[in-house]
């Protein structure tokens, strides 16, 4: 009976998701499709240069162990992993680094254990689900949201918090959680302004900024060091998350922090303590990519990616005559400063399906991943894309717009005839 009740409940919840167009499924894209969806911004995961360097790294360690065989606190640690952490920290101008199996694990572990009882976490409205999971497990006394990328609203929140004597006197910590580049809208955080505001509003040093550089790692700053480095804010940030599953083309993540915070995470971050460590092949891939970043191999890829961003925007502008008097598609109002284009439309599944049929991998993004009324098709550009492919993708979007406008016009005529018939 209990099993039947559970099955009925799960079926009901899944049916509700289907009814709300929020049902998720696993899909596999045809190998011939052009990738305009993944986070592989530099196309490193398919790079022959990376593949060759990676195989060479494996060959240079012929006796490597395929599995790590345990958590890092037991048998999964290695000199290779510790050396890699030091190299990553040095590259990003940090005192120390600590590897995690994923960005989700890293954020969850950091936010769950670092804020102490009574502390406050202030977070951007669009912060990642992994931070929310960490906050849910946290001992922090309060979690307060501020409007996305709004420095004035953050100032309002901090002003309210400063009424608390313990916050004002520096006895209670305030953690401010932001992302340097937001994955759904592709917009950059006003990080310099936020750092200056936090330092001004919390002058006793109890304001701690945590920056998620997941989507900016590898494509911003000198040789891809990230937004924090590009702004010279390394010494003014409490902790940074750098993931390796996006532009880096690998998997895993690292928290950049002080040696004290690193030691604290080793002792209290449960996703690190109770997880089997990353294997040598995974560590080797990360090491090789950082080598390519250091020697400048990825710089031309970044240049090409930036040229595609401009080209994509210019191509989208040619669609304006089809969108000015229609609610079918909202185009970017200015040149994006990232390879992520959010094409807002009330019919994201229809547009995505049309483009997929034309051989382009794009994905519809719907609530609850994005707020109600902001559903979209998310287009990600990659260094492996060509300008011709960008033009062909925009041509497919144009064809969809024309087809939908014709359909709307036909529906309007039928509706008009129906009204006249009833009169």
Secondary structure by P-SEA (a helix, b strand, c coil): caaaaaaaaaaaaaaaaaaaccbbbbbbcccccccccccccccccccaaaaaaaaaaaaaacccccccccccccccccaaaaaaaaaaaaaaccccccccccaaaaaaaaaaccccccbbbbbcccccaaaaaaaaacccccccccccccaaaaaaaaaaaacccccccccbbbbbbbbccccccccccaaaaaaaaaaaacccccbbbbbbccccccccccccccccccccccccccbbbbbccccccbbbbbbbccaaaaaaaacccccccccccccaaaaaaaaaaaaaaaaccaaaaaaaaaaaaaaaaaaaaaaccccccccccccccccccccccccccccaaaaaaaaaaabbbbbbbccccccccbbbbbbbbcccccaaaaaaaaaaaaaaaaaaaaaaaaaaaaaaaaaaaac
